[in-house]
Amino acid sequence: MLLSISTPVASCWIYCLLCLSASLSAQSSEALSAATDYYGRPAQGDWPLVGGDWSNSRYSSLSLVSKANVHRLGNAWKSEAFHDGATSRSPIVAKSGRLYVSAGRIIYALDAKTGKTVWSHNTAPDAPPHEVALNRELELAKWLNTPNSVPNGKGMGLGGGHIFAGLKDGHVIALDDVRGDLIWATQTGLDQPKKGKLAAVAPTFAAGSVFSGLADGDHNLRGRMAALDAANGEIRWQRFAIPEPGQTGHETWPSYNDTWRFGGGGVWTNPAIDLELGLAYFTTGNPTPAYAGDLRPGSNLFTCSVLALDIRTGELRWHFQLVHHDVYEADIGIPVVLYDSIIDGRRRKALAVMRADGYLFQLDRATGAPLLPVVERAVPQLESQRTSATQPFPVLGESVLLSCIDWQNKGVPMGFSLGCMWTPPASPPPSEHQQNVLAPFPSAKGSMMAYNPETKLFYVQATSFLHWPRRSHDPYFLNWVGAVPGLKTFTSLTAINHTGRVAWSQSMPSPSAPGGPLTTAGKLVFQSTGDGDFKAFSATDGKPLWSFYLGNSGGPAATYEIEGQQYVALTAGSNVWAFKLGGAPAPNRPAKLHASKALPDAGTPTREIATTSLHRSLVEPGSRYFIDEFTFDPVKARIASNEKMLFVNNGNMNHEIVSLDGSWKTPRLSPTEEFWVTFEKPGNYPYYCKDHPWSQGEIVVVAESRSRASSSTDSPPTKEGSAQLLNGRQQYVEHCSRCHGDDLLGRTNAPPLAGSTFLERWETRSALDLFDNMRTTMPQTNPGGLASDVYFDITAYLLEENELRHTPGVLDNVVKLKELKISGNHVAR
């Protein structure tokens, strides 16, 4: 069988328009009026959707910037900083000389040539204003369930004179793209507020409709897809990801319980559209409870699937499930890409979808049938999880993630054994399942993919890392639990050819923020990196061609044309950056600030370490807990020299704690037993549990003069201030640590809240900016949903942990915050 890929041709486009004129409304024809082909590619170098057009290919036909001259690319402009101390990695959309982007709770329209703000729209105007009067937009609160109405950060969609955005409370809104006025707001989920109910995709405008999705799947509801009337926001149709009784697919859920009612299938990615076929293509997330497959035996349709829906009615035309009965949290989290294939001399409408384990599937988008052979292969089994015997695999393909063999060669931390991608989560003690198995996480998700019809290659950024999958005694608990020292992440930008195999791959700094490459007719691929660079690579062989230091990892880039100049723009930190040929050169990479400061790497100040941790789930409704026998609390502790540390066995197993260097140990502690150890000399003391060597921790002993408790350089907090810091720490662990880490050092999807990166970001701002940013955008699952005193306490804790001392006492009002300027390595008054 011969296989090649070609670009759309003019005759096909003309045929498409003839079909559309007979079948679509006047609105549909109007929607196509600016299109140059049946993928909806925009005229005049615009970029109206985060995927570039209806195909989600993130390809631009602009070629003014090319491999030959990209070395001349420089900074054209840098926008003013976003309000409220907000940062953004949101994708940019562009049309008619304007760029549109969200940061925090505000949507901005910028002049695409200069970066000047044309208008801004606050989507949560009635968020608590402190002592400041509510602004004139208070009336919008009648339309929105504020203060939860914060843009989802996935980008927006343009069309019909409107800019469309999904909000974190389930609303989809439309603004006038010229003036920024609110046109309509529609709730696509439950009418009442619900944690985790968010319109999580970048809305797609096509045929007079706005296509969106709801990602409430991980919160024990059901994900859903929707089409709204672009003119007035009325819902034309909605479809749940999980079928109801009597619908096709319901038989894949158990008949003896109602897990289908909260079965998951959240919609996290923006849909692609084929108007010729009249189909919208959505992907769905994992089923819930995520790690409790025993509650939901069966393949659990239509989770972890591609769904092709009729754009007029929402009727299901076909589906393809990529993961049967998922117990791995393997959401399909990368938008599908539409392209054209030539197979046996015949043009085929094709669809590419990346599975979370890094394999690319290529399907016929009219029927859902694989274009290349796919087989069902046996995978590891665990009866308690009711695992599926097989999973589908493309015969010729290979993963963009590291394999088990790759991880074996990189070494496994002490005390752990290595599983593979399809290793099921272990059942909790006292089961006989191994509790110390690390497995590659299905992490090929969160970014967008690109496809270049000239190179015939797909491009995707993916980060490989190991995790510790375990099922809690509480089947509805979902959180990443357990600290594993020494784990590394490996990020790559990879090109995949039409057979599904890797054509080239470039290592990238880790961790890198989810984003997505941009590819152009200039044979270039643009991608931001985790170390603050924005880079261009050769689209054909991956050779690095150009780099510009931004200082922050950026979002997905967009490209557009104005007055004969091609621009490339992206968000990074608190600004939008735009580049053109002949622009300003990149600044020198600055030396890291505050490199000598002892920040949270030094551990949590405490005099007591417990053998067992209690983790709270931030995902499920209410308070759900995981009692973790194999994680010390805290994992990394700090104590002054010549002080004692108390080890307490608060679990149900025996624990004998041994220093890695053999300099000290405890007796074998039965449940409830405790033991004191004196640490005389400063230094680092790693230790482990002799009974469970994968349970590890570290004690950092500092000289008495450096101990925070006896520091003479700053006034110690008052008793009330100490209570605030303790509560701030507890609130941080409860509401923030899942994303930002117990150590405050950040994760792939969340920036660090301590150390030089944090200080560089905030050193020109006030503590009020930090407070404002948190209270309007965090936690991600419930922005603005915490009490004001909680935000004050967390702010005080972050200042303290960064050694940014404030006035002794309780930090509890806006005046104090506004007076505190974060400058250098201290808070200046």
QUIFEN-V412378 format. One record per run of one state. SS is the DSSP state (2 for helix, 1 for strand, 0 for the rest). FROM is the first residue (numbers start at 0). TO is the last residue. If there is no record, write none. Layout:
ss=SS from=FROM to=TO
ss=SS from=FROM to=TO
This chain:
ss=0 from=0 to=1
ss=1 from=2 to=4
ss=0 from=5 to=8
ss=2 from=9 to=22
ss=0 from=23 to=24
ss=2 from=25 to=31
ss=0 from=32 to=33
ss=1 from=34 to=34
ss=0 from=35 to=40
ss=1 from=41 to=41
ss=0 from=42 to=45
ss=1 from=46 to=46
ss=0 from=47 to=57
ss=1 from=58 to=59
ss=0 from=60 to=68
ss=2 from=69 to=71
ss=1 from=72 to=77
ss=0 from=78 to=81
ss=2 from=82 to=84
ss=0 from=85 to=91
ss=1 from=92 to=94
ss=0 from=95 to=96
ss=1 from=97 to=102
ss=0 from=103 to=104
ss=1 from=105 to=110
ss=0 from=111 to=115
ss=1 from=116 to=121
ss=0 from=122 to=134
ss=2 from=135 to=141
ss=0 from=142 to=149
ss=1 from=150 to=150
ss=0 from=151 to=155
ss=1 from=156 to=158
ss=0 from=159 to=160
ss=1 from=161 to=166
ss=0 from=167 to=169
ss=1 from=170 to=175
ss=0 from=176 to=180
ss=1 from=181 to=186
ss=0 from=187 to=197
ss=1 from=198 to=198
ss=0 from=199 to=202
ss=1 from=203 to=205
ss=0 from=206 to=207
ss=1 from=208 to=213
ss=0 from=214 to=215
ss=2 from=216 to=218
ss=0 from=219 to=220
ss=1 from=221 to=221
ss=0 from=222 to=222
ss=1 from=223 to=228
ss=0 from=229 to=233
ss=1 from=234 to=239
ss=0 from=240 to=248
ss=2 from=249 to=251
ss=0 from=252 to=257
ss=2 from=258 to=261
ss=0 from=262 to=262
ss=1 from=263 to=263
ss=0 from=264 to=270
ss=1 from=271 to=273
ss=0 from=274 to=277
ss=1 from=278 to=282
ss=0 from=283 to=285
ss=1 from=286 to=286
ss=0 from=287 to=291
ss=2 from=292 to=294
ss=0 from=295 to=303
ss=1 from=304 to=309
ss=0 from=310 to=314
ss=1 from=315 to=320
ss=0 from=321 to=335
ss=1 from=336 to=342
ss=0 from=343 to=344
ss=1 from=345 to=353
ss=0 from=354 to=358
ss=1 from=359 to=363
ss=0 from=364 to=368
ss=1 from=369 to=369
ss=0 from=370 to=372
ss=1 from=373 to=377
ss=0 from=378 to=381
ss=2 from=382 to=384
ss=0 from=385 to=388
ss=1 from=389 to=393
ss=0 from=394 to=402
ss=2 from=403 to=409
ss=0 from=410 to=415
ss=1 from=416 to=417
ss=0 from=418 to=424
ss=1 from=425 to=425
ss=0 from=426 to=435
ss=1 from=436 to=439
ss=0 from=440 to=446
ss=1 from=447 to=447
ss=0 from=448 to=448
ss=1 from=449 to=451
ss=0 from=452 to=455
ss=1 from=456 to=463
ss=0 from=464 to=464
ss=1 from=465 to=466
ss=0 from=467 to=468
ss=1 from=469 to=469
ss=0 from=470 to=488
ss=1 from=489 to=495
ss=0 from=496 to=500
ss=1 from=501 to=507
ss=0 from=508 to=514
ss=1 from=515 to=515
ss=0 from=516 to=516
ss=1 from=517 to=519
ss=0 from=520 to=522
ss=1 from=523 to=527
ss=0 from=528 to=531
ss=1 from=532 to=537
ss=0 from=538 to=542
ss=1 from=543 to=548
ss=0 from=549 to=552
ss=1 from=553 to=553
ss=0 from=554 to=556
ss=1 from=557 to=561
ss=0 from=562 to=563
ss=1 from=564 to=571
ss=0 from=572 to=573
ss=1 from=574 to=580
ss=0 from=581 to=582
ss=1 from=583 to=583
ss=0 from=584 to=598
ss=2 from=599 to=601
ss=0 from=602 to=602
ss=1 from=603 to=604
ss=0 from=605 to=606
ss=1 from=607 to=609
ss=0 from=610 to=611
ss=1 from=612 to=615
ss=0 from=616 to=623
ss=1 from=624 to=627
ss=0 from=628 to=631
ss=1 from=632 to=632
ss=0 from=633 to=634
ss=1 from=635 to=639
ss=0 from=640 to=641
ss=1 from=642 to=647
ss=0 from=648 to=653
ss=1 from=654 to=658
ss=0 from=659 to=663
ss=1 from=664 to=668
ss=0 from=669 to=672
ss=1 from=673 to=678
ss=0 from=679 to=681
ss=1 from=682 to=688
ss=0 from=689 to=694
ss=1 from=695 to=701
ss=0 from=702 to=702
ss=2 from=703 to=705
ss=0 from=706 to=706
ss=2 from=707 to=709
ss=0 from=710 to=717
ss=2 from=718 to=734
ss=0 from=735 to=735
ss=2 from=736 to=739
ss=0 from=740 to=745
ss=1 from=746 to=746
ss=0 from=747 to=748
ss=1 from=749 to=749
ss=0 from=750 to=754
ss=2 from=755 to=761
ss=0 from=762 to=764
ss=1 from=765 to=765
ss=2 from=766 to=776
ss=0 from=777 to=786
ss=2 from=787 to=800
ss=0 from=801 to=812
ss=2 from=813 to=818
ss=0 from=819 to=819
ss=1 from=820 to=822
ss=0 from=823 to=824
ss=1 from=825 to=827
ss=0 from=828 to=828
